[in-house]
Amino acid sequence: PGPPSEFIPMWQQSVKPYLLREFPPEKSLVSAILRIYGVGESAVASRLGSLLSGSEPSMATYVGKGDVLVRVTACSPEAVADGIARVRDIFGPALYSEDGSSMEETVVRLAAANNKTLATAESCTGGLVGKLLTDVAGSSAVYSGGVVSYSNYCKNKVLGVRQDTLDSVGAVSPETALEMALGARKLLSADIAVSLTGIAGPGGGTAEKPVGLVYMGVATGAGVRTEELRFAGSRDNVRLRSAMAALNAMRLALTDPRS
């Protein structure tokens, strides 16, 4: 109930005594929040299987910000640790956080631990990757900066994407994503640079290049690669999922010894 005059007596007379009776201090619960990227919630639940119906530890899944959260709860830290180990065995590298840290927090922490610097070149996401990174306190130590190259002019004049590339295959192409990443890495003297160029919608798509098509470039000391991504949903959803893919690419690059 909302009114304090109703809620407070209910809490004092019923809820609090029940909790103290059922969960005394010696039975206090311990929880951990795990985060998984690249696997949908239904697939996570399916792969967890009988673990979701267990009681020590108990597990539950939740939709996150472009990822899936798994809450592991038990009456002892040892049981929680055992649950985390089981989830780790099932999902491997897709399990990117075991302490509840977000993707951007994980990336900043990894970059700092590995003494690496990051850069971004964003078109369709309009600076969202940079925004997420700079939401994290201490990111200034690892994030060199980013270029929001929304126009072809900016892609060409600032990032050095060749005009021939833009004229022949267009801004939304693996070739442009590759040159954007290379340009950002060079311009900002970063160890790892990620680029995004795509069609966030709701308009602007064609049969060949539909709304939701995004190309990502990743440039590191080991070389450069591109990846085609396809997302459904609203403009905001396409942009958020693209940004999460870029952050995850940074995470994987930071754990690759060749980078």
TORKOL-4160 file (C-alpha; in steps of 0.2 Angstrom, whole numbers, padded with zeros to 4 digits, m for minus):
259
<pt num="1" X="0000" Y="0000" Z="0000"/>
<pt num="2" X="0005" Y="0018" Z="m0004"/>
<pt num="3" X="m0001" Y="0028" Z="0012"/>
<pt num="4" X="0012" Y="0027" Z="0026"/>
<pt num="5" X="m0002" Y="0025" Z="0039"/>
<pt num="6" X="m0006" Y="0008" Z="0031"/>
<pt num="7" X="0011" Y="0002" Z="0026"/>
<pt num="8" X="0020" Y="0005" Z="0042"/>
<pt num="9" X="0008" Y="m0005" Z="0053"/>
<pt num="10" X="0008" Y="m0019" Z="0040"/>
<pt num="11" X="0027" Y="m0019" Z="0040"/>
<pt num="12" X="0029" Y="m0019" Z="0059"/>
<pt num="13" X="0016" Y="m0031" Z="0063"/>
<pt num="14" X="0017" Y="m0044" Z="0049"/>
<pt num="15" X="0031" Y="m0042" Z="0036"/>
<pt num="16" X="0045" Y="m0039" Z="0047"/>
<pt num="17" X="0041" Y="m0053" Z="0060"/>
<pt num="18" X="0039" Y="m0065" Z="0046"/>
<pt num="19" X="0056" Y="m0061" Z="0038"/>
<pt num="20" X="0065" Y="m0062" Z="0054"/>
<pt num="21" X="0056" Y="m0079" Z="0058"/>
<pt num="22" X="0060" Y="m0086" Z="0041"/>
<pt num="23" X="0077" Y="m0078" Z="0038"/>
<pt num="24" X="0086" Y="m0075" Z="0054"/>
<pt num="25" X="0103" Y="m0068" Z="0054"/>
<pt num="26" X="0111" Y="m0085" Z="0053"/>
<pt num="27" X="0101" Y="m0088" Z="0037"/>
<pt num="28" X="0104" Y="m0072" Z="0029"/>
<pt num="29" X="0104" Y="m0073" Z="0010"/>
<pt num="30" X="0118" Y="m0069" Z="m0001"/>
<pt num="31" X="0116" Y="m0064" Z="m0020"/>
<pt num="32" X="0126" Y="m0061" Z="m0035"/>
<pt num="33" X="0121" Y="m0053" Z="m0051"/>
<pt num="34" X="0129" Y="m0060" Z="m0067"/>
<pt num="35" X="0128" Y="m0053" Z="m0084"/>
<pt num="36" X="0128" Y="m0062" Z="m0101"/>
<pt num="37" X="0130" Y="m0054" Z="m0118"/>
<pt num="38" X="0125" Y="m0061" Z="m0135"/>
<pt num="39" X="0112" Y="m0074" Z="m0129"/>
<pt num="40" X="0094" Y="m0070" Z="m0128"/>
<pt num="41" X="0084" Y="m0072" Z="m0112"/>
<pt num="42" X="0074" Y="m0087" Z="m0117"/>
<pt num="43" X="0090" Y="m0095" Z="m0123"/>
<pt num="44" X="0099" Y="m0091" Z="m0107"/>
<pt num="45" X="0084" Y="m0099" Z="m0097"/>
<pt num="46" X="0084" Y="m0114" Z="m0108"/>
<pt num="47" X="0103" Y="m0117" Z="m0106"/>
<pt num="48" X="0101" Y="m0115" Z="m0087"/>
<pt num="49" X="0088" Y="m0128" Z="m0087"/>
<pt num="50" X="0085" Y="m0136" Z="m0070"/>
<pt num="51" X="0096" Y="m0123" Z="m0061"/>
<pt num="52" X="0081" Y="m0111" Z="m0062"/>
<pt num="53" X="0071" Y="m0123" Z="m0052"/>
<pt num="54" X="0084" Y="m0126" Z="m0038"/>
<pt num="55" X="0084" Y="m0118" Z="m0021"/>
<pt num="56" X="0102" Y="m0118" Z="m0015"/>
<pt num="57" X="0107" Y="m0108" Z="m0025"/>
<pt num="58" X="0091" Y="m0101" Z="m0033"/>
<pt num="59" X="0093" Y="m0092" Z="m0050"/>
<pt num="60" X="0082" Y="m0080" Z="m0060"/>
<pt num="61" X="0084" Y="m0071" Z="m0076"/>
<pt num="62" X="0080" Y="m0053" Z="m0081"/>
<pt num="63" X="0082" Y="m0043" Z="m0097"/>
<pt num="64" X="0095" Y="m0030" Z="m0096"/>
<pt num="65" X="0101" Y="m0016" Z="m0106"/>
<pt num="66" X="0106" Y="m0026" Z="m0122"/>
<pt num="67" X="0111" Y="m0041" Z="m0111"/>
<pt num="68" X="0103" Y="m0054" Z="m0099"/>
<pt num="69" X="0105" Y="m0054" Z="m0080"/>
<pt num="70" X="0106" Y="m0069" Z="m0069"/>
<pt num="71" X="0103" Y="m0067" Z="m0051"/>
<pt num="72" X="0111" Y="m0081" Z="m0040"/>
<pt num="73" X="0105" Y="m0082" Z="m0022"/>
<pt num="74" X="0109" Y="m0094" Z="m0008"/>
<pt num="75" X="0111" Y="m0094" Z="0011"/>
<pt num="76" X="0130" Y="m0095" Z="0010"/>
<pt num="77" X="0144" Y="m0087" Z="m0001"/>
<pt num="78" X="0150" Y="m0105" Z="m0005"/>
<pt num="79" X="0133" Y="m0110" Z="m0013"/>
<pt num="80" X="0133" Y="m0093" Z="m0023"/>
<pt num="81" X="0151" Y="m0097" Z="m0029"/>
<pt num="82" X="0146" Y="m0114" Z="m0034"/>
<pt num="83" X="0131" Y="m0107" Z="m0044"/>
<pt num="84" X="0142" Y="m0094" Z="m0052"/>
<pt num="85" X="0154" Y="m0108" Z="m0057"/>
<pt num="86" X="0140" Y="m0118" Z="m0065"/>
<pt num="87" X="0134" Y="m0103" Z="m0075"/>
<pt num="88" X="0152" Y="m0099" Z="m0080"/>
<pt num="89" X="0154" Y="m0117" Z="m0087"/>
<pt num="90" X="0138" Y="m0116" Z="m0097"/>
<pt num="91" X="0141" Y="m0099" Z="m0105"/>
<pt num="92" X="0160" Y="m0096" Z="m0106"/>
<pt num="93" X="0166" Y="m0079" Z="m0113"/>
<pt num="94" X="0147" Y="m0074" Z="m0115"/>
<pt num="95" X="0147" Y="m0072" Z="m0096"/>
<pt num="96" X="0156" Y="m0055" Z="m0095"/>
<pt num="97" X="0152" Y="m0049" Z="m0077"/>
<pt num="98" X="0151" Y="m0059" Z="m0061"/>
<pt num="99" X="0149" Y="m0044" Z="m0050"/>
<pt num="100" X="0135" Y="m0035" Z="m0058"/>
<pt num="101" X="0146" Y="m0023" Z="m0067"/>
<pt num="102" X="0139" Y="m0016" Z="m0083"/>
<pt num="103" X="0147" Y="m0019" Z="m0100"/>
<pt num="104" X="0155" Y="m0001" Z="m0100"/>
<pt num="105" X="0161" Y="m0003" Z="m0083"/>
<pt num="106" X="0169" Y="m0020" Z="m0088"/>
<pt num="107" X="0177" Y="m0012" Z="m0103"/>
<pt num="108" X="0185" Y="0003" Z="m0093"/>
<pt num="109" X="0191" Y="m0009" Z="m0080"/>
<pt num="110" X="0199" Y="m0021" Z="m0092"/>
<pt num="111" X="0207" Y="m0006" Z="m0102"/>
<pt num="112" X="0215" Y="0001" Z="m0086"/>
<pt num="113" X="0221" Y="m0016" Z="m0080"/>
<pt num="114" X="0229" Y="m0019" Z="m0097"/>
<pt num="115" X="0236" Y="m0001" Z="m0099"/>
<pt num="116" X="0226" Y="0001" Z="m0116"/>
<pt num="117" X="0218" Y="0016" Z="m0123"/>
<pt num="118" X="0201" Y="0016" Z="m0133"/>
<pt num="119" X="0194" Y="0026" Z="m0147"/>
<pt num="120" X="0177" Y="0027" Z="m0156"/>
<pt num="121" X="0171" Y="0032" Z="m0173"/>
<pt num="122" X="0152" Y="0033" Z="m0173"/>
<pt num="123" X="0139" Y="0036" Z="m0187"/>
<pt num="124" X="0122" Y="0029" Z="m0184"/>
<pt num="125" X="0124" Y="0028" Z="m0165"/>
<pt num="126" X="0128" Y="0047" Z="m0164"/>
<pt num="127" X="0141" Y="0046" Z="m0150"/>
<pt num="128" X="0131" Y="0033" Z="m0139"/>
<pt num="129" X="0147" Y="0022" Z="m0136"/>
<pt num="130" X="0157" Y="0037" Z="m0131"/>
<pt num="131" X="0143" Y="0042" Z="m0119"/>
<pt num="132" X="0142" Y="0025" Z="m0111"/>
<pt num="133" X="0161" Y="0024" Z="m0108"/>
<pt num="134" X="0161" Y="0042" Z="m0101"/>
<pt num="135" X="0147" Y="0038" Z="m0089"/>
<pt num="136" X="0160" Y="0027" Z="m0080"/>
<pt num="137" X="0171" Y="0036" Z="m0067"/>
<pt num="138" X="0189" Y="0035" Z="m0072"/>
<pt num="139" X="0186" Y="0032" Z="m0090"/>
<pt num="140" X="0197" Y="0048" Z="m0094"/>
<pt num="141" X="0212" Y="0037" Z="m0091"/>
<pt num="142" X="0208" Y="0025" Z="m0105"/>
<pt num="143" X="0196" Y="0033" Z="m0117"/>
<pt num="144" X="0206" Y="0044" Z="m0129"/>
<pt num="145" X="0190" Y="0051" Z="m0137"/>
<pt num="146" X="0178" Y="0048" Z="m0152"/>
<pt num="147" X="0172" Y="0055" Z="m0168"/>
<pt num="148" X="0154" Y="0057" Z="m0172"/>
<pt num="149" X="0156" Y="0056" Z="m0191"/>
<pt num="150" X="0138" Y="0057" Z="m0196"/>
<pt num="151" X="0141" Y="0065" Z="m0213"/>
<pt num="152" X="0151" Y="0058" Z="m0227"/>
<pt num="153" X="0161" Y="0074" Z="m0227"/>
<pt num="154" X="0166" Y="0070" Z="m0209"/>
<pt num="155" X="0170" Y="0052" Z="m0213"/>
<pt num="156" X="0182" Y="0058" Z="m0227"/>
<pt num="157" X="0190" Y="0074" Z="m0220"/>
<pt num="158" X="0192" Y="0069" Z="m0202"/>
<pt num="159" X="0193" Y="0050" Z="m0202"/>
<pt num="160" X="0201" Y="0048" Z="m0219"/>
<pt num="161" X="0189" Y="0037" Z="m0227"/>
<pt num="162" X="0193" Y="0037" Z="m0245"/>
<pt num="163" X="0180" Y="0046" Z="m0256"/>
<pt num="164" X="0181" Y="0032" Z="m0269"/>
<pt num="165" X="0175" Y="0020" Z="m0255"/>
<pt num="166" X="0160" Y="0031" Z="m0251"/>
<pt num="167" X="0156" Y="0034" Z="m0269"/>
<pt num="168" X="0157" Y="0015" Z="m0274"/>
<pt num="169" X="0150" Y="0006" Z="m0259"/>
<pt num="170" X="0142" Y="0019" Z="m0248"/>
<pt num="171" X="0143" Y="0025" Z="m0230"/>
<pt num="172" X="0135" Y="0009" Z="m0224"/>
<pt num="173" X="0147" Y="m0004" Z="m0229"/>
<pt num="174" X="0161" Y="m0015" Z="m0222"/>
<pt num="175" X="0174" Y="m0005" Z="m0232"/>
<pt num="176" X="0168" Y="0011" Z="m0224"/>
<pt num="177" X="0168" Y="0003" Z="m0206"/>
<pt num="178" X="0185" Y="m0003" Z="m0209"/>
<pt num="179" X="0192" Y="0014" Z="m0214"/>
<pt num="180" X="0183" Y="0023" Z="m0200"/>
<pt num="181" X="0191" Y="0011" Z="m0187"/>
<pt num="182" X="0208" Y="0013" Z="m0194"/>
<pt num="183" X="0206" Y="0032" Z="m0195"/>
<pt num="184" X="0200" Y="0034" Z="m0177"/>
<pt num="185" X="0214" Y="0023" Z="m0171"/>
<pt num="186" X="0227" Y="0033" Z="m0180"/>
<pt num="187" X="0219" Y="0050" Z="m0177"/>
<pt num="188" X="0217" Y="0047" Z="m0158"/>
<pt num="189" X="0233" Y="0037" Z="m0155"/>
<pt num="190" X="0223" Y="0023" Z="m0147"/>
<pt num="191" X="0227" Y="0005" Z="m0145"/>
<pt num="192" X="0209" Y="m0001" Z="m0149"/>
<pt num="193" X="0196" Y="0008" Z="m0160"/>
<pt num="194" X="0179" Y="0003" Z="m0164"/>
<pt num="195" X="0168" Y="0010" Z="m0178"/>
<pt num="196" X="0149" Y="0009" Z="m0182"/>
<pt num="197" X="0140" Y="0014" Z="m0197"/>
<pt num="198" X="0122" Y="0008" Z="m0202"/>
<pt num="199" X="0104" Y="0012" Z="m0204"/>
<pt num="200" X="0095" Y="0015" Z="m0187"/>
<pt num="201" X="0078" Y="0019" Z="m0195"/>
<pt num="202" X="0064" Y="0021" Z="m0195"/>
<pt num="203" X="0067" Y="0027" Z="m0213"/>
<pt num="204" X="0082" Y="0026" Z="m0225"/>
<pt num="205" X="0082" Y="0008" Z="m0228"/>
<pt num="206" X="0082" Y="m0001" Z="m0245"/>
<pt num="207" X="0080" Y="m0019" Z="m0250"/>
<pt num="208" X="0099" Y="m0021" Z="m0251"/>
<pt num="209" X="0102" Y="m0011" Z="m0235"/>
<pt num="210" X="0087" Y="m0013" Z="m0223"/>
<pt num="211" X="0084" Y="m0003" Z="m0207"/>
<pt num="212" X="0094" Y="m0012" Z="m0193"/>
<pt num="213" X="0109" Y="m0016" Z="m0204"/>
<pt num="214" X="0125" Y="m0010" Z="m0196"/>
<pt num="215" X="0143" Y="m0013" Z="m0200"/>
<pt num="216" X="0156" Y="m0013" Z="m0186"/>
<pt num="217" X="0175" Y="m0011" Z="m0188"/>
<pt num="218" X="0188" Y="m0016" Z="m0175"/>
<pt num="219" X="0206" Y="m0010" Z="m0176"/>
<pt num="220" X="0219" Y="m0016" Z="m0165"/>
<pt num="221" X="0238" Y="m0019" Z="m0165"/>
<pt num="222" X="0234" Y="m0036" Z="m0172"/>
<pt num="223" X="0225" Y="m0029" Z="m0187"/>
<pt num="224" X="0208" Y="m0024" Z="m0192"/>
<pt num="225" X="0192" Y="m0033" Z="m0195"/>
<pt num="226" X="0173" Y="m0029" Z="m0199"/>
<pt num="227" X="0157" Y="m0037" Z="m0194"/>
<pt num="228" X="0140" Y="m0036" Z="m0201"/>
<pt num="229" X="0126" Y="m0034" Z="m0188"/>
<pt num="230" X="0107" Y="m0035" Z="m0190"/>
<pt num="231" X="0095" Y="m0028" Z="m0177"/>
<pt num="232" X="0076" Y="m0027" Z="m0176"/>
<pt num="233" X="0065" Y="m0014" Z="m0167"/>
<pt num="234" X="0065" Y="0004" Z="m0164"/>
<pt num="235" X="0078" Y="0017" Z="m0169"/>
<pt num="236" X="0083" Y="0018" Z="m0150"/>
<pt num="237" X="0084" Y="m0001" Z="m0149"/>
<pt num="238" X="0095" Y="m0002" Z="m0165"/>
<pt num="239" X="0107" Y="0011" Z="m0158"/>
<pt num="240" X="0108" Y="0003" Z="m0141"/>
<pt num="241" X="0111" Y="m0014" Z="m0147"/>
<pt num="242" X="0124" Y="m0007" Z="m0159"/>
<pt num="243" X="0133" Y="0002" Z="m0145"/>
<pt num="244" X="0133" Y="m0014" Z="m0134"/>
<pt num="245" X="0140" Y="m0024" Z="m0149"/>
<pt num="246" X="0154" Y="m0011" Z="m0150"/>
<pt num="247" X="0158" Y="m0012" Z="m0131"/>
<pt num="248" X="0158" Y="m0031" Z="m0132"/>
<pt num="249" X="0170" Y="m0030" Z="m0146"/>
<pt num="250" X="0182" Y="m0019" Z="m0136"/>
<pt num="251" X="0180" Y="m0031" Z="m0121"/>
<pt num="252" X="0185" Y="m0046" Z="m0132"/>
<pt num="253" X="0200" Y="m0036" Z="m0140"/>
<pt num="254" X="0206" Y="m0032" Z="m0122"/>
<pt num="255" X="0206" Y="m0050" Z="m0118"/>
<pt num="256" X="0215" Y="m0055" Z="m0134"/>
<pt num="257" X="0234" Y="m0055" Z="m0131"/>
<pt num="258" X="0237" Y="m0051" Z="m0149"/>
<pt num="259" X="0229" Y="m0034" Z="m0146"/>
